[in-house]
């Protein structure tokens, strides 16, 4: 079993403005500390074989300026790399040719003693106003939080046998619900008004935790 409450409380969340070459956007930041040395965390984040064990299968040209692609998900270009402290990539879910659809993900690693590392994940994107007004930061934040959970399990020697089944099971639904609420709290802390926060949490939760189908 996964201690869902502990995993939710292990993540620190922030919401703020951000800027990309295509214009002004939004930034969501997730931080958590792992009980592993910085070189091990870096390796788990950059070794294609290890990435596939806790996130998604990946292919590409793993060098500065090279391109990568997650199976069935986003891809992009490796923009900056400072081993083992920092990695920055572009993040494109669907290549429309519109520069505004190109977001950026930056990973920052800081040692916390010899056997612990703090990971900060910053995702900056230009989001259509109507989409941000409906979902807020949780649309991106909840998804990344699942990735950070997968990394925690991987670094501690565990795993989820069937991630898809776990997502729709009681633990996964509880995790995503609590994550959505937590992103609402991050929005509130950033000064977002209460009706917008409530709407964002409701819509994000409905997306990640759909009502069970009934016969």
TITOR-594115 format. One line per field, with one value per atom (N, C-alpha, C, O): z, x, y; residue in one letter; atom name. Coordinates in steps of 0.1 Angstrom, whole numbers, plus 5000, padded with zeros to 4 digits. Atoms other than C-alpha are relative to their C-alpha. Example, Ala and Ser with C-alpha at 12.3 -4.5 7.8 and 13.67 -1.06 7.14 Angstrom:
<recs>
Z c(5000_5078_5000_5007_5000_5071_5008_5009)
X c(5009_5123_5009_5019_4991_5137_4992_4997)
Y c(4988_4955_5012_5012_4989_4989_5011_5022)
res c(A_A_A_A_S_S_S_S)
atom c(N_CA_C_O_N_CA_C_O)
</recs>
This chain:
<recs>
Z c(5000_5000_5000_5005_5000_4994_5010_5010_4991_5021_4993_4991_5009_5000_5007_5001_4993_5026_5002_5000_4999_5032_4987_4987_5013_4995_4996_4990_5003_4991_5008_5003_4992_5020_4997_5001_5003_5007_4989_4987_5011_4978_5003_5010_4998_4979_4987_4977_5012_4953_4999_5009_5002_4939_4986_4976_5013_4911_4998_5008_5002_4895_4985_4977_5015_4862_4995_5002_5007_4837_4986_4981_5013_4804_4991_4995_5011_4772_4988_4987_5012_4739_4993_4986_5007_4726_5008_5002_4992_4754_5014_5020_4986_4789_5003_4995_4997_4806_5015_5023_4986_4838_5004_4995_4995_4860_5011_5021_4989_4882_5005_4997_4995_4905_5011_5020_4991_4924_5006_4999_4993_4950_5010_5017_4989_4971_5002_4993_4997_4988_5000_5006_5001_4980_5009_5010_4992_5002_4992_4993_5009_4976_4996_4996_5004_4966_4987_4979_5012_4939_4987_4977_5012_4914_4996_4984_5002_4918_4995_4985_5004_4914_4985_4977_5014_4883_4990_4979_5009_4868_4997_4986_5002_4874_4991_4984_5008_4857_4985_4976_5014_4826_4993_4981_5006_4820_4993_5001_5006_4794_5005_5006_4995_4808_5014_5016_4987_4843_4999_5006_5002_4831_4996_5001_5004_4815_5012_5011_4988_4849_5009_5016_4990_4868_4993_4999_5007_4841_4987_4988_5013_4804_4992_4994_5010_4777_4992_4988_5007_4760_4989_4990_5011_4727_4996_4999_5004_4712_4999_4999_5001_4708_5012_5013_4987_4743_5001_5007_4999_4739_4999_4995_5000_4741_4985_4976_5013_4712_4993_4983_5005_4706_5004_5012_4997_4706_5006_5005_4993_4727_4998_4994_5001_4727_5010_5010_4991_4755_4992_4985_5007_4742_5004_5015_4998_4738_5007_5013_4992_4754_4993_4981_5005_4750_4995_4998_5004_4733_4999_5003_5001_4727_4998_4993_5002_4726_5013_5022_4988_4752_4999_4990_5001_4758_5008_5003_4991_4787_5009_5013_4992_4807_5008_5003_4991_4838_5010_5021_4991_4853_5013_5013_4997_4880_5006_5014_4993_4890_4992_4998_5007_4861_4986_4979_5013_4830_4995_5003_5005_4808_4986_4978_5013_4779_4995_5003_5005_4756_5002_5002_4997_4762_4990_4992_5010_4733_4999_4996_5000_4736_4986_4983_5014_4701_4992_4994_5009_4674_4990_4980_5009_4659_4991_4982_5007_4646_5006_5002_4993_4670_5011_5020_4990_4691_5014_5024_4986_4720_5006_5018_4994_4723_5005_5009_4995_4732_5014_5016_4986_4769_5004_4996_4995_4790_5013_5022_4987_4818_5005_4997_4995_4840_5013_5022_4988_4867_5007_5000_4992_4894_5012_5020_4989_4919_5009_5005_4989_4952_5010_5016_4989_4976_5013_5017_4986_5011_5009_5013_4993_5029_4989_4977_5009_5014_4994_4983_5004_5010_4998_4999_5003_5002_4989_4988_5011_4972_4999_4999_5002_4967_4985_4978_5014_4932_4999_5006_5003_4919_4985_4977_5014_4887_4997_5004_5004_4870_4986_4976_5013_4841_4997_5004_5005_4822_4987_4978_5012_4796_4998_5007_5004_4777_4999_4990_5000_4785_4996_5001_5004_4768_5012_5022_4988_4792_5004_5016_4997_4790_5007_5016_4994_4799_5014_5023_4987_4828_5009_5021_4991_4841_5004_5015_4997_4840_5010_5020_4993_4854_5009_5019_4991_4869_4999_4989_5001_4877_5002_4998_4997_4887_4987_4988_5013_4850_4997_4993_5002_4848_5013_5013_4987_4885_5005_5009_4996_4892_4992_4998_5009_4863_5004_5005_4996_4874_5013_5016_4987_4909_5000_5008_5001_4898_4995_5000_5004_4881_5012_5013_4988_4913_5009_5016_4992_4931_4994_5001_5007_4905_5003_5005_4998_4910_5015_5017_4986_4948_5002_5009_4999_4945_4994_4999_5007_4920_5008_5010_4992_4942_5013_5018_4988_4972_4998_5008_5003_4954_4998_4998_5002_4949_4987_4978_5012_4921_5001_5011_5001_4911_4988_4977_5010_4892_4987_4976_5012_4869_5003_5009_4998_4869_4996_5003_5004_4849_5009_5013_4991_4872_5013_5020_4988_4902_4999_5009_5002_4888_5002_5008_4999_4886_5013_5015_4987_4919_5011_5009_4989_4953_5004_5007_4996_4961_4990_4994_5010_4928_4999_4998_4999_4930_5012_5011_4988_4965_4998_5001_5002_4955_4990_4993_5009_4925_5005_5003_4993_4945_5009_5009_4991_4972_4993_4998_5007_4947_4994_4994_5005_4930_5010_5008_4989_4963_5004_5006_4996_4971_4990_4994_5010_4938_5001_4998_4997_4947_5011_5011_4988_4980_4995_4999_5005_4960_4992_4993_5007_4938_5010_5008_4989_4969_5006_5008_4994_4983_4990_4994_5010_4950_4998_4990_5001_4954_4992_4989_5008_4933_5008_5020_4992_4944_5002_4995_4996_4961_4990_4988_5010_4934_4989_4984_5010_4908_5005_4998_4994_4931_5001_4997_4999_4938_4986_4985_5014_4900_4995_4989_5005_4892_5007_5000_4993_4919_4995_4993_5004_4908_4986_4983_5014_4871_4999_4991_5001_4876_5007_5001_4994_4900_4991_4990_5009_4875_4988_4983_5011_4848_5005_4998_4996_4868_5008_5009_4992_4890_4995_5002_5006_4867_5008_5015_4993_4882_4995_4983_5005_4881_4991_4993_5009_4852_5007_5015_4994_4862_4989_4978_5010_4844_4997_4989)
X c(5008_5000_5009_5020_4993_5010_4994_4981_5005_5007_4997_5005_5004_4987_5002_5008_4999_4986_5015_5018_4985_5024_5005_5013_4994_5031_4995_5002_5005_5008_5007_5011_4993_5024_5014_5020_4986_5059_5003_5014_4998_5054_4996_4986_5003_5056_4997_5003_5006_5036_5000_4997_5001_5038_4995_4997_5006_5020_5004_5003_4996_5032_5000_4997_4998_5038_5012_5022_4988_5063_5001_4991_4998_5078_5007_5016_4994_5086_5003_4998_4997_5100_4987_4987_5012_5064_4991_4981_5008_5051_4998_5005_5002_5038_4992_4983_5007_5026_4998_4999_5001_5021_5010_5015_4990_5045_4994_4988_5003_5038_5013_5021_4987_5066_4997_4989_5001_5068_5014_5023_4987_5095_4998_4988_5000_5102_5014_5022_4987_5131_5000_4991_4999_5142_5012_5022_4989_5163_5010_5012_4990_5189_5010_5007_4990_5222_4997_4990_5003_5222_5003_4996_4996_5240_4990_4987_5010_5214_4987_4981_5012_5185_5002_4993_4997_5202_4999_4993_5000_5207_4986_4983_5014_5171_4992_4983_5007_5160_5005_4998_4994_5183_5003_5006_4997_5190_4987_4977_5013_5164_4995_4982_5005_5162_4993_4983_5006_5155_4987_4978_5012_5130_4988_4977_5011_5109_4995_4984_5004_5107_4991_4982_5008_5091_4991_4982_5008_5076_4994_4983_5004_5072_5011_5022_4990_5092_5004_4995_4995_5114_5010_5017_4990_5134_5005_4999_4995_5156_5015_5022_4986_5190_5004_5002_4998_5202_5013_5023_4989_5225_4995_4983_5004_5224_4995_5003_5005_5202_4993_4986_5007_5189_4985_4981_5014_5153_4996_5003_5004_5134_4985_4978_5014_5099_4996_5001_5006_5079_4989_4981_5009_5058_4985_4981_5014_5022_4998_4987_5000_5030_5008_5008_4993_5051_5014_5020_4987_5084_5006_4999_4994_5108_5015_5021_4986_5144_5007_5002_4992_5171_5007_5016_4995_5179_5012_5021_4989_5203_5002_4993_4996_5222_5012_5023_4989_5244_5000_4994_5000_5251_5007_5018_5013_5240_4990_4981_5009_5222_4988_4978_5011_5200_4998_5008_5004_5182_4988_4978_5012_5159_4997_5006_5004_5139_4987_4980_5013_5111_4990_4994_5010_5078_4988_4981_5010_5054_4991_4996_5009_5024_4995_4994_5004_5011_5006_5004_4993_5032_4990_4987_5009_5008_5007_5001_4993_5035_4998_5004_5002_5023_5010_5010_4990_5051_4994_5001_5007_5026_4998_4995_5003_5021_5013_5013_4987_5058_5002_5005_4997_5063_5014_5021_4987_5094_4999_4992_4999_5103_5014_5023_4986_5133_5000_4992_4998_5146_5012_5023_4989_5168_5003_4993_4997_5186_5010_5020_4991_5202_5002_4993_4997_5220_4995_4996_5005_5205_5008_5002_4991_5234_5005_5004_4994_5251_4990_4993_5009_5221_4986_4976_5013_5192_5002_5012_4999_5184_4986_4976_5013_5157_4999_5008_5003_5142_4990_4979_5009_5125_4996_5005_5005_5104_4992_4982_5007_5093_4995_5003_5006_5069_4993_4985_5004_5063_4992_4998_5008_5035_4991_4987_5010_5013_4987_4985_5012_4978_4988_4987_5012_4946_4992_4991_5007_4927_4988_4986_5011_4896_5004_4996_4995_4916_5005_5002_4995_4934_4989_4989_5011_4902_4991_4985_5008_4885_5008_5002_4992_4913_5011_5014_4989_4940_5012_5014_4987_4974_4999_5008_5002_4960_5001_5005_5000_4956_5014_5016_4986_4994_5006_5013_4994_5003_4997_5006_5004_4983_5008_5012_4992_5000_5014_5019_4986_5035_5001_5011_4999_5027_5000_5007_5000_5020_5014_5019_4986_5055_5009_5018_4991_5072_4998_5007_5003_5054_5007_5013_4993_5067_5015_5021_4986_5102_5004_5014_4998_5099_5000_5009_5000_5089_5012_5017_4988_5117_5012_5020_4988_5144_5000_5011_5000_5132_4998_4996_5000_5131_4986_4985_5014_5093_4995_5002_5006_5069_4985_4981_5014_5033_4999_5003_5000_5027_4993_4997_5008_5000_4995_4985_5003_5000_4986_4979_5013_4968_4989_4980_5010_4949_5001_4990_4999_4963_4993_4987_5006_4951_4985_4979_5014_4915_4995_4983_5004_4916_4999_5000_5004_4908_5012_5011_4989_4944_5003_5006_4998_4949_4990_4994_5011_4916_5002_5000_4997_4924_5012_5011_4988_4958_4997_5001_5002_4946_4990_4991_5009_4917_5007_5005_4993_4940_5010_5012_4991_4965_4993_4998_5008_4938_4997_4998_5004_4927_5013_5012_4987_4964_5004_5009_4997_4968_4990_4994_5009_4937_5006_5005_4994_4955_5011_5014_4989_4985_4995_5001_5006_4963_4996_4998_5005_4947_5012_5011_4988_4982_5006_5012_4995_4990_4991_4994_5009_4961_4988_4980_5012_4934_4988_4988_5012_4899_4993_4995_5006_4878_4991_4992_5008_4852_5008_5005_4992_4879_5007_5008_4993_4898_4990_4994_5010_4866_4997_4996_5003_4859_5011_5009_4989_4894_5001_5004_4999_4895_4989_4991_5011_4861_5002_5001_4998_4870_5012_5012_4988_4905_4997_5002_5003_4892_4991_4993_5008_4865_5008_5004_4992_4891_5009_5009_4992_4915_4993_4998_5008_4889_4986_4977_5014_4859_4991_4995_5010_4827_5000_5001_5000_4826_4988_4978_5011_4806_4990_4993_5010_4773_4993_4991_5006_4755_4986_4979)
Y c(4988_5000_5012_5013_4987_5036_5009_5010_4991_5061_5013_5022_4989_5086_5014_5023_4987_5114_5004_5016_4997_5112_5004_5014_4997_5113_5014_5022_4987_5144_5011_5021_4990_5162_5001_5011_4999_5155_5010_5014_4991_5178_5015_5017_4986_5216_5006_5003_4995_5235_5015_5021_4985_5270_5003_4995_4995_5289_5014_5022_4986_5320_5003_4995_4996_5339_4994_4991_5005_5327_5006_5012_4995_5338_4990_4984_5008_5319_5009_5020_4992_5331_5004_5015_4997_5331_5010_5015_4991_5353_4997_4988_5002_5355_4987_4983_5013_5323_4998_5008_5004_5305_4989_4982_5009_5285_4992_4998_5009_5255_4994_4989_5005_5244_4989_4992_5011_5211_4997_4997_5003_5204_4988_4988_5010_5173_4994_4995_5005_5157_4985_4979_5015_5121_4995_5002_5006_5098_4993_4981_5006_5093_5011_5023_4990_5109_5006_5001_4992_5135_4993_4994_5007_5113_4989_4987_5010_5086_5006_5000_4993_5110_5005_5003_4996_5125_4989_4990_5012_5091_4995_4991_5005_5081_5010_5005_4990_5113_5001_5006_4998_5110_4987_4987_5013_5073_4995_4992_5004_5062_4987_4985_5012_5027_5002_4995_4997_5040_5008_5006_4992_5066_4991_4994_5008_5039_4991_4986_5008_5021_5008_5002_4992_5050_5010_5016_4990_5073_4994_4988_5006_5063_4996_5001_5003_5047_5012_5020_4988_5073_4996_4986_5002_5074_5014_5024_4988_5100_5001_4991_4997_5116_5008_5020_4995_5122_5008_5004_4991_5151_5014_5016_4986_5189_5003_5001_4997_5200_4989_4990_5012_5165_5000_5008_5000_5156_4986_4976_5012_5131_4999_5008_5002_5116_4989_4978_5010_5099_4993_4999_5008_5071_5004_5003_4996_5083_5013_5016_4988_5116_5011_5012_4989_5147_4997_4987_5000_5153_5014_5023_4987_5181_5000_4990_4999_5193_5002_5009_4998_5191_5014_5016_4987_5228_5004_5010_4997_5230_4988_4981_5012_5204_5003_5006_4998_5209_4989_4990_5012_5175_5003_5009_5007_5167_5010_5006_4990_5200_5004_5008_4993_5211_4994_4991_5005_5199_5008_5009_4993_5220_4995_4993_5005_5208_5007_5012_4995_5220_4988_4977_5010_5202_5002_5012_4998_5197_4987_4976_5012_5174_4997_4986_5002_5180_5011_5023_4991_5196_5007_5001_4993_5222_5010_5016_4989_5245_5013_5023_4987_5272_5001_4993_4999_5285_5001_4998_4999_5292_4986_4985_5014_5254_4993_4982_5005_5249_5005_5017_4996_5249_4995_4988_5004_5243_4993_4998_5007_5219_5001_4997_4999_5225_4992_4993_5008_5201_5006_5007_4995_5215_4990_4987_5009_5192_5007_5013_4995_5202_4990_4984_5010_5179_5005_5016_4997_5177_4990_4980_5010_5160_4991_4993_5010_5130_4991_4986_5010_5108_5005_4997_4994_5131_5011_5018_4991_5153_5007_5000_4993_5180_5003_5008_4998_5180_5011_5011_4990_5211_4999_5000_5001_5207_5012_5015_4988_5239_4999_4996_5001_5237_5014_5019_4987_5270_4998_4993_5002_5272_5012_5019_4990_5296_4992_4984_5007_5284_5009_5020_4992_5297_5004_4997_4995_5319_4992_4989_5008_5298_4987_4982_5013_5266_5003_4995_4997_5282_5004_5000_4995_5298_4987_4988_5012_5263_4991_4986_5010_5241_5005_4999_4995_5263_4991_4984_5007_5248_4985_4977_5014_5214_4991_4979_5007_5203_4994_4983_5004_5201_4994_4984_5004_5198_4986_4979_5014_5166_4990_4980_5010_5148_4999_4988_5000_5158_4994_4987_5006_5148_4985_4978_5014_5113_4995_4985_5003_5113_5000_4992_4999_5124_4989_4984_5012_5096_4988_4980_5011_5071_5000_4990_4998_5085_4996_4989_5004_5081_4985_4979_5014_5045_4993_4983_5005_5038_5001_4992_4998_5053_4992_4989_5008_5034_4985_4978_5014_5001_4994_4982_5005_4998_5004_5009_4997_5002_4997_4991_5004_5000_4990_4994_5010_4968_5004_5002_4996_4982_5015_5017_4986_5021_5004_5012_4996_5023_4995_5002_5006_5000_5008_5010_4993_5019_5014_5018_4987_5052_5000_5009_5001_5040_4993_4992_5007_5021_5010_5022_4991_5035_5009_5021_4992_5046_5011_5023_4991_5063_5012_5023_4990_5081_5009_5022_4992_5093_5009_5021_4992_5105_5011_5023_4989_5125_5010_5022_4990_5140_5009_5021_4992_5151_5010_5021_4992_5164_5012_5023_4989_5185_5010_5022_4991_5200_5008_5020_4993_5208_5010_5021_4990_5226_5012_5023_4989_5246_5009_5021_4992_5256_5008_5019_4993_5266_5013_5023_4988_5289_5010_5022_4990_5304_5007_5019_4993_5311_5010_5020_4990_5329_5011_5020_4989_5352_4998_5008_5003_5335_5000_4995_4999_5342_4987_4977_5012_5316_4993_4981_5006_5310_4993_4982_5006_5304_4988_4977_5012_5280_4989_4977_5011_5260_4994_4982_5005_5258_4992_4981_5008_5247_4987_4977_5013_5220_4990_4979_5008_5207_4994_4982_5005_5205_4991_4981_5009_5191_4987_4977_5012_5165_4991_4979_5007_5155_4994_4983_5005_5151_4988_4978_5010_5130_4989_4977_5010_5112_5000_5004_5001_5106_4992_4982_5008_5093_4986_4984_5013_5055_4997_5003_5003_5041_4991_4982_5009_5026_4993_4998_5009_4998_5005_4999)
res c(X_X_X_X_X_X_X_X_X_X_X_X_X_X_X_X_X_X_X_X_X_X_X_X_X_X_X_X_X_X_X_X_X_X_X_X_X_X_X_X_X_X_X_X_X_X_X_X_X_X_X_X_X_X_X_X_X_X_X_X_X_X_X_X_X_X_X_X_X_X_X_X_X_X_X_X_X_X_X_X_X_X_X_X_X_X_X_X_X_X_X_X_X_X_X_X_X_X_X_X_X_X_X_X_X_X_X_X_X_X_X_X_X_X_X_X_X_X_X_X_X_X_X_X_X_X_X_X_X_X_X_X_X_X_X_X_X_X_X_X_X_X_X_X_X_X_X_X_X_X_X_X_X_X_X_X_X_X_X_X_X_X_X_X_X_X_X_X_X_X_X_X_X_X_X_X_X_X_X_X_X_X_X_X_X_X_X_X_X_X_X_X_X_X_X_X_X_X_X_X_X_X_X_X_X_X_X_X_X_X_X_X_X_X_X_X_X_X_X_X_X_X_X_X_X_X_X_X_X_X_X_X_X_X_X_X_X_X_X_X_X_X_X_X_X_X_X_X_X_X_X_X_X_X_X_X_X_X_X_X_X_X_X_X_X_X_X_X_X_X_X_X_X_X_X_X_X_X_X_X_X_X_X_X_X_X_X_X_X_X_X_X_X_X_X_X_X_X_X_X_X_X_X_X_X_X_X_X_X_X_X_X_X_X_X_X_X_X_X_X_X_X_X_X_X_X_X_X_X_X_X_X_X_X_X_X_X_X_X_X_X_X_X_X_X_X_X_X_X_X_X_X_X_X_X_X_X_X_X_X_X_X_X_X_X_X_X_X_X_X_X_X_X_X_X_X_X_X_X_X_X_X_X_X_X_X_X_X_X_X_X_X_X_X_X_X_X_X_X_X_X_X_X_X_X_X_X_X_X_X_X_X_X_X_X_X_X_X_X_X_X_X_X_X_X_X_X_X_X_X_X_X_X_X_X_X_X_X_X_X_X_X_X_X_X_X_X_X_X_X_X_X_X_X_X_X_X_X_X_X_X_X_X_X_X_X_X_X_X_X_X_X_X_X_X_X_X_X_X_X_X_X_X_X_X_X_X_X_X_X_X_X_X_X_X_X_X_X_X_X_X_X_X_X_X_X_X_X_X_X_X_X_X_X_X_X_X_X_X_X_X_X_X_X_X_X_X_X_X_X_X_X_X_X_X_X_X_X_X_X_X_X_X_X_X_X_X_X_X_X_X_X_X_X_X_X_X_X_X_X_X_X_X_X_X_X_X_X_X_X_X_X_X_X_X_X_X_X_X_X_X_X_X_X_X_X_X_X_X_X_X_X_X_X_X_X_X_X_X_X_X_X_X_X_X_X_X_X_X_X_X_X_X_X_X_X_X_X_X_X_X_X_X_X_X_X_X_X_X_X_X_X_X_X_X_X_X_X_X_X_X_X_X_X_X_X_X_X_X_X_X_X_X_X_X_X_X_X_X_X_X_X_X_X_X_X_X_X_X_X_X_X_X_X_X_X_X_X_X_X_X_X_X_X_X_X_X_X_X_X_X_X_X_X_X_X_X_X_X_X_X_X_X_X_X_X_X_X_X_X_X_X_X_X_X_X_X_X_X_X_X_X_X_X_X_X_X_X_X_X_X_X_X_X_X_X_X_X_X_X_X_X_X_X_X_X_X_X_X_X_X_X_X_X_X_X_X_X_X_X_X_X_X_X_X_X_X_X_X_X_X_X_X_X_X_X_X_X_X_X_X_X_X_X_X_X_X_X_X_X_X_X_X_X_X_X_X_X_X_X_X_X_X_X_X_X_X_X_X_X_X_X_X_X_X_X_X_X_X_X_X_X_X_X_X_X_X_X_X_X_X_X_X_X_X_X_X_X_X_X_X_X_X_X_X_X_X_X_X_X_X_X_X_X_X_X_X_X_X_X)
atom c(N_CA_C_O_N_CA_C_O_N_CA_C_O_N_CA_C_O_N_CA_C_O_N_CA_C_O_N_CA_C_O_N_CA_C_O_N_CA_C_O_N_CA_C_O_N_CA_C_O_N_CA_C_O_N_CA_C_O_N_CA_C_O_N_CA_C_O_N_CA_C_O_N_CA_C_O_N_CA_C_O_N_CA_C_O_N_CA_C_O_N_CA_C_O_N_CA_C_O_N_CA_C_O_N_CA_C_O_N_CA_C_O_N_CA_C_O_N_CA_C_O_N_CA_C_O_N_CA_C_O_N_CA_C_O_N_CA_C_O_N_CA_C_O_N_CA_C_O_N_CA_C_O_N_CA_C_O_N_CA_C_O_N_CA_C_O_N_CA_C_O_N_CA_C_O_N_CA_C_O_N_CA_C_O_N_CA_C_O_N_CA_C_O_N_CA_C_O_N_CA_C_O_N_CA_C_O_N_CA_C_O_N_CA_C_O_N_CA_C_O_N_CA_C_O_N_CA_C_O_N_CA_C_O_N_CA_C_O_N_CA_C_O_N_CA_C_O_N_CA_C_O_N_CA_C_O_N_CA_C_O_N_CA_C_O_N_CA_C_O_N_CA_C_O_N_CA_C_O_N_CA_C_O_N_CA_C_O_N_CA_C_O_N_CA_C_O_N_CA_C_O_N_CA_C_O_N_CA_C_O_N_CA_C_O_N_CA_C_O_N_CA_C_O_N_CA_C_O_N_CA_C_O_N_CA_C_O_N_CA_C_O_N_CA_C_O_N_CA_C_O_N_CA_C_O_N_CA_C_O_N_CA_C_O_N_CA_C_O_N_CA_C_O_N_CA_C_O_N_CA_C_O_N_CA_C_O_N_CA_C_O_N_CA_C_O_N_CA_C_O_N_CA_C_O_N_CA_C_O_N_CA_C_O_N_CA_C_O_N_CA_C_O_N_CA_C_O_N_CA_C_O_N_CA_C_O_N_CA_C_O_N_CA_C_O_N_CA_C_O_N_CA_C_O_N_CA_C_O_N_CA_C_O_N_CA_C_O_N_CA_C_O_N_CA_C_O_N_CA_C_O_N_CA_C_O_N_CA_C_O_N_CA_C_O_N_CA_C_O_N_CA_C_O_N_CA_C_O_N_CA_C_O_N_CA_C_O_N_CA_C_O_N_CA_C_O_N_CA_C_O_N_CA_C_O_N_CA_C_O_N_CA_C_O_N_CA_C_O_N_CA_C_O_N_CA_C_O_N_CA_C_O_N_CA_C_O_N_CA_C_O_N_CA_C_O_N_CA_C_O_N_CA_C_O_N_CA_C_O_N_CA_C_O_N_CA_C_O_N_CA_C_O_N_CA_C_O_N_CA_C_O_N_CA_C_O_N_CA_C_O_N_CA_C_O_N_CA_C_O_N_CA_C_O_N_CA_C_O_N_CA_C_O_N_CA_C_O_N_CA_C_O_N_CA_C_O_N_CA_C_O_N_CA_C_O_N_CA_C_O_N_CA_C_O_N_CA_C_O_N_CA_C_O_N_CA_C_O_N_CA_C_O_N_CA_C_O_N_CA_C_O_N_CA_C_O_N_CA_C_O_N_CA_C_O_N_CA_C_O_N_CA_C_O_N_CA_C_O_N_CA_C_O_N_CA_C_O_N_CA_C_O_N_CA_C_O_N_CA_C_O_N_CA_C_O_N_CA_C_O_N_CA_C_O_N_CA_C_O_N_CA_C_O_N_CA_C_O_N_CA_C_O_N_CA_C_O_N_CA_C_O_N_CA_C_O_N_CA_C_O_N_CA_C_O_N_CA_C_O_N_CA_C_O_N_CA_C_O_N_CA_C_O_N_CA_C_O_N_CA_C_O_N_CA_C_O_N_CA_C_O_N_CA_C_O_N_CA_C_O_N_CA_C_O_N_CA_C_O_N_CA_C_O_N_CA_C_O_N_CA_C_O_N_CA_C_O_N_CA_C_O_N_CA_C_O_N_CA_C_O_N_CA_C_O_N_CA_C_O_N_CA_C_O_N_CA_C_O_N_CA_C_O_N_CA_C_O_N_CA_C_O_N_CA_C_O_N_CA_C_O_N_CA_C_O_N_CA_C_O_N_CA_C_O_N_CA_C_O_N_CA_C_O_N_CA_C_O_N_CA_C_O_N_CA_C_O)
</recs>
